[in-house]
Amino acid sequence: QVQLVESGGGLVQSGDSLTLTCAVSGRTFGTTLAWFRHAPGREREFVAAISFPAITTHYTDSVKGRFTISMNDARNALYLQMTILKPEDTAVYSCAADRRGWRPAALTLPSEYTYWGQGTQVTVSS
């Protein structure tokens, strides 16, 4: 079992920065952790993933150079540092875990993740 709890969402202006945190507990060694986002009227979208413990990362093209996924040294917190935020980044952001390890072909597919947090709203005003 893996437990995930997100925090850090809010209302910001275009160009601002925001960091999301996902508290991670349970059996996480060998797990892929990811951030997804879900905007109204759109399908859930992959944002970024990180492997544990190897710390390999992967990003969707629209956030490369703006967002950074990372973990703390204790490996009990997952972060998403977001910079140069745009109105199109507005969504509910959720963290997710796949205990089957780093599988490049499955990274971006929500159906491949077993564990999910409840989500945190990020709203970017123009």
N, C-alpha and C positions, 0 to 999 in steps of 0.2 A: 504494500500500500504506500502511496505517496499523497501527502496533503499539501495543498497549494492555497495561499491566501494573498490576493493582490491588494495593493494600496498605492496612493500617490496620484490618482487622477484628479482632474479639476478643469477649471475654465481658464484658458490663457489666450493671449493675442497672437496673431500671426507673427512669426519670427522669434517667438519666445522659446524657452527650453523647459523641459519637465522630465523628471526621473520617476519611473514606476518601479515598485518593489514587489516581489513575490516571495513570501515566506515559504520555505520548502522544508518539509519534514517527512520522515519515513525512510524507506529503503531507496536511496538515490544513486548508489554507485553503479556506473555503467549506463546511466539514464541520459536520454536526450531531453533537454528542457527547451521550450519554445514560447514565443509570444505570438498570438494571433490577434486580429482585430475584426470587429463586426460592426459595420455601419448600416443604418436603416435602409432597406431596399436593396442591399447588396449581400453577396455571399460572404461567409467568414473567410478572411484573408490571412495567409501566412505573413509574418513580419520578420522574425529572426529566430535562429536556433543556436544552441550551444551544447557541446558534448561534455559529459562529466565522467571521468576526471581529465580527459585529454585536452579539453578546452579548444576544440575546433568550433568555428562559427560559420554561419551562413545567413545571408540577408536577401530579402526581396529587393529587386532593383530600385524601387521607388524610395527606399529609405537608406540606401548605401551612401555613406559619407555624412549622413545626418543622425542616424541612430546607432547606438552601440549596446550590444548585449554583453553582460558579464555576470560573474558570480563573486561573492566574497570569499575570503580565505577559508572560512569555516564551512563553506559549501552549503549553507542553510539559507541563503538569500540569493535570488535572481533579480537582476536589474535590467531596465531598459532606459538608457539615457537618450532622450529625444531632444534634438536641437533644430533650429530653423523650422519650427512647426508651421504647417500650412493648414488651411481650412479642410482640405481633403484628408488630413490625418484624423479628423474627428471620428470617433468610434468608441465602442466598448472594447477595451483591451483585456485579454485573458492570457494567463500563463497555462501551459500544458506540459505533460510529461509522458514520455514513451520509454518504458523500461527495457525495450528490446535493443537499446544501444543506438549507435550512429548509423543510420541507414539513409544514404543520400537520396535514393529514389522515393523515400517516404516522408522526407522532412517537411514538405509543404502541404501535406494532406491532413486535414483535421481528423479524418476517420482513423488515422494511424496512432492517435494519442489517446491513451486510456484515462488519464487523470487530468482534471480541469479545475481551475479556480472559478470563483463566482463572477469575476470581471470587475473592471473599474472604468468609469466613464472619463474620456478625454474629449474636451470640446475646444476647438480652436476658432476664435472669432477673427473675421477679416478686418 
